[in-house]
Amino acid sequence: MTTLLIEAARLQETCSRILQHAAIPPVDADFVAQSLTEADLRGIHSHGSMRLGRYVRELREGITNPSPQIRSLEEGPAFARVDGDGGLGQLVGRESMQVCIAKARQAGSATVTACRSRHFGAAGFFALMALEHDLIGVTMTVASPRLAPTGGTLPLFGNNPLAMAIPGDGEFPLLVDFATGSIAAGNLELAAANGTPIPPGVARDLEGNATTDPKVALQGTIVPIAEHKGYGLTLLIEVLAGLLGGSPYFGVEKKQVDAHVREKGIGHFFMAIDPSRFMPLPQFKAAVAQMVAQTKASPRMPGAKEILLPGELEARRRQDRLRQGIPLAPSTVEMLRKLGRECGAEL
């Protein structure tokens, strides 16, 4: 099946109108649509517009609150715990990171957790918010259990992501953004919807056997990156983003996911650090630029055309897709067209 190219502005407008039809206020719908479009622009389709079907379903079923009263439950000069009131994760993430940034600018660094939230899309989207204030941004979130502990077969931990954005003066933002599993759950869903196999070595069935069938993988487990190291990292994120904030996701069975999200919600973790508290900001940015330049100029392996930095490939892809359009999978286009027809927003 052939992918279709969609203009970024048209995709964002369509997503926003679909969300507004699902009772999300226009300004909030625009922000969520922007986050989904940005993920597609950067090639992170597992957290892009394909997620809109889930968001609309959860809104219609009353799992997600379209008009949440997002507020801080506890806070101090350098910390806060935000209650998402069951709202869309992007709206909870926006409020949480804004609180975190404001406190970090005053205190030098700040940590914010969020509880009772929903799926918030790509973690890097919120880490990048800190760069607008010359701050280092860190973001984590818990997700539904997909990874088994090393030596185990039962999915107990989410494919929990970690993102970090570093301010600098380069052509692209330095951004590390990755999940702790070998493949995103969204990519399994895309492969299953489009009838394509997944790469070997990234997933197992519930007996621990390797599989390339995405439907089997969705019922089984995702292999952690670097095996025991990825397992250790996802456990750490579960503690910081889940347990610490009050909305853990550990050990929830697949059939219990909707009930768990409705009752407990999803937890996030945000941190912002002001590098100017440790050294003059120009000195810090110059050191980052030197690291980037030295890395790119270092010796390459045979056949390697270029050494890339974290976030560089995604930034290039974004610029290309702003000019040429965003390629969307047929299953995503079909879902968007179906939802769009219901509110007169043809893709």
N, C-alpha and C positions, 0 to 999 in steps of 0.2 A: 504494500500500500504506500502511496506517495504522500509525503508531507506537503503542506500548503504554506505559502509565505503570507504572513499577515503584518500589516503596518502597525508599528508599536502604538501609535496614538489611537488607531481604531480598536486595537485589542483592549487598551486601557479603558476607553470609553464604553465598550461593550461590557466589560467586567463590572464597571461601576454601575451601569444601568441595571444589570442583573441583580446586583446587591441591593440597589435602591428598591427594586421590585420586591425584594425579600425583606423590606422594612428597615434597611440600614439608612441612616441620614446621609444626605448627599456628600458632605465634607468627609465623613468617615468612609463612605463607599469609595470615594476618590482615592483616599490614602491606601486602603486595602488593595484596590485595583492597581495602584502604582507599585506596590510591593510585589504583586504577582507578575506584573509586566516586567519589572526589573529582573526578577529571577529568570524569566524566559529570555530576556535580552542577553543575560550573562551565560545562558546555556544550562541553567539549573532548573530544567523542566519538571523535575520531581517536586519542586516547591513553587511552581508557577501557576498558570491559569488552569492547569489540569485539576488543581485543588478546589476550584470553584464549585464543582458538583457536590463535594463533601460539605463545603460551607453552607450551601443552599439547603441541602438535606437537613443538616443539623439546625439551621434556623427554622425550617418548616416544622420539624419535629419537636421544637422547644428545647433542644439540647443547648443551643446558643442563644444568649440574650441580645436582641438587636439594639437595645438602649441601656447599656450597663452604666452603673454609677461607680466608675473606677476611682479608688481612693487609697490613701496610705493608712494602713492599720497601726503600725508603729514606725517611728522614725526618730533620727537624731542627726547631728551635724554631718555624718558621713555614712549613714545607712538608712534604709527604709524597707518596709515590706508592703507591697501593693496588692490590694484585693481587686481582681479583675471582674468580679460580679458576673462571671459567665459570658463575658463579651468576646468578640472575635480577637484572636491572639495578636493580630497586628495592632489593634487599638490599645490593648494592654501593654504590648511591647513599646509602642510610641510613648505612652504616659510614663512607663517605668524608666525608659532610657532618658527621657527629658528630666525626670527627677534626679536620676543618677548624674547626669551632666551638670545640672545646677549645683548639686552638692559637691561634686568634684572640683568645680571652679572655685568654690569657697574653701574646701577642706584639703584640696590637693589630690585626694582620691576618694572614691565612694563605691559602695556595694548596695545593690537593690535586688531583692527577690520578689517574685510575683506568684500569687496563688489564684486558684479558681479561674484560670484562663482557658483558652482554646488553642488549637494549632496556629502557630504564628508565622509560618512560611520559612524563608531562608534566614538563618541566624545572622549571616553577614550583613543583611540589610540594616539591622539595628546597630551592629558594631560600627558601621560606616557613619552613622549619625554623629558619633563622637569626633570624627575628623573635621567636621565643620567648626569645631571649637578648639582645634589643635590638641585634642585629647586622644589617648589610647583607649580603644573601646574593646570590651570583652563581652561575649554573649554565649549563653548555653541554654538548653531546654531539655526536658524529658520528653519521651515519646512512648507510644504503646510498645509493650515487650516484643522484641524481634530477635534478640541475641541471647544465646545460652552461655552460661559460665563455662570456662575451659574445662573440658572433660564431661560436660553435661549435655543433655539433649533438649531440655525444656526452656523455651524462651522466657526469661525472667526480667531482662533489661531492654530498654529501648535502644534504637539506633540513634543514640543521643549525640547531637552535634556540638561542636565548639568552634567559635569564630573569634578572631582578633584582628583589629585594624590598627595600623600604625601611621601617624601623621608624617608627612614628608613633602618634598617639593618635586617629586618625580612626575613622569607622564601618566602614571596610573597609581591608584591607591594600593598600598601593600596590605593585602588581605588574606589571612589564612581562614578557611571556612570548610570544614569537613565533618562528616559523621563518623561514628566509631565502628560502623559496619563496612564491609567490602562493597556494598551496593546500597543505594537508597531504596527504601520501601516503595516510594513513588515510581521508581524505575521498574520495580517488579510489577507494579500495577499497570504501568504503560505497556510492558512486554506482554503481560497476560491479556490486556485488552486488544493488542494488535497481533497476537498470535505469534510472537517471535521468542526464540529461546534466549536465555541469559548466559553470560560467560561461565565457563567451568570454574569451580573453586570459590564461588561467592555465596553459595547457599547450600543448605542441607534439609532433608526431611526430618520428621520428628523422631526417627530412629537414629539420626546422625549420619545418614548416607548422603553423599554428594548428589546434587541434582542440577540440571540445566532447564528444568521446566518451571516457569515463573509461578504457575498455579500451585505446584507442589511447594515451592519456596515460600509462598504467601501463607501456607498452612504450617510451614516448618520454621527454620531459623536462618538468619543471615550470619555468615562467618565474620567474626570481628577482624578489624585490620590488625595485622601482626599477631593474630590469635590472642595469647594471654595478655599482651600489652593493650590491645583494644578493649578487651574485657575489663581490665583494671581501670582504663580511662572512662568507660561508660558507667562503671560503678561509681567513680568519683563524681561524675556529672549528675548522677541520680541523687547523690547526697547533697550537692550544692544547689542544684536547680529544683529538686523535688522535695527531699526531706526538710531541708533548711527553710524553705518557704512555706511548707505546709500542704503541697499538692504533689506527693510522690506518685509514680506510675509503676513501681516495682511489682512484678509478679501477677499483674492483672491478666486473667485469661481473655482470649479474643472475644468470646461471647459476652464478656462483662464490660467491654470497652465503653460502649455508649452509656451504660448505667454509671460507670466510674467517672466518666467525663462530666456527666450531668451532676453528680453528687460532689466529687472532689475537684474536678477540673485538672488543668495541666499547669505545671510549675516552670518558671523561667529564672535565670540568673543573669544579672547585668553588673558590669564593673567599668568604671572610667578612671583613668589615671592621667594626671597633668604632668608631662615630662619636664615642664619648665620649673617644677619644684625641685628637680634633681640636678638640672644644668640649664644654661640659657637655651631657649627654644631653637634659635638658629644653629647652635652647636649640635643639638640633638638631631635636627633635620639633616644637617651636613653629614653627621656620622651615619645616619640611615642611608643617605644618598651614596656615600662612599661604599657602604656594605653592598648595596645594590649593584653599583658599577663594578666592584671587584668580583662579585659573584658572576655577573654576566661575562666578564672578561677572563674568567678562569678556564683552564684547559678542558676541552670537550672530548667525550668518548667518540670512537669511530662511528660515523654515520649521524651524529647529532649536529643539527644545523645551528642550534641556538640553545642557550641555557635560560630558562624562564624563571621568574620570581613568582611567589604566591600572589594571585590576583591579576597577573599580567595577561594571561591568555583570556580570562573572562572579560577584562577591560577591552581587549582588541575585538573579541566577539561582539561585545555590546556596540561598539562603534560600527562594525560591519552590519549588524542587524538593524541599527537605526537608519542606515542608508538603504539596505536591500530588503528588509522585512524579517519577521521572526518565523522560522519554520516550526509548525505545530503538527503533532501526530494526528492522524485521521480520527482517532478516538476522542482526542481533546476537541478538535474542530466540531465533531458531531455533537458532543455534549454542550459546547458553547452555543451552537446554532439552535439546539433544542431549547435551552434556557432563554436564549435571545428572542426566539419566536414568541415566547410566553409574555414578553414585555415590550415587543416591538423594537428590539435592538438587534437588527440583523448584522451578523459578522461579515 
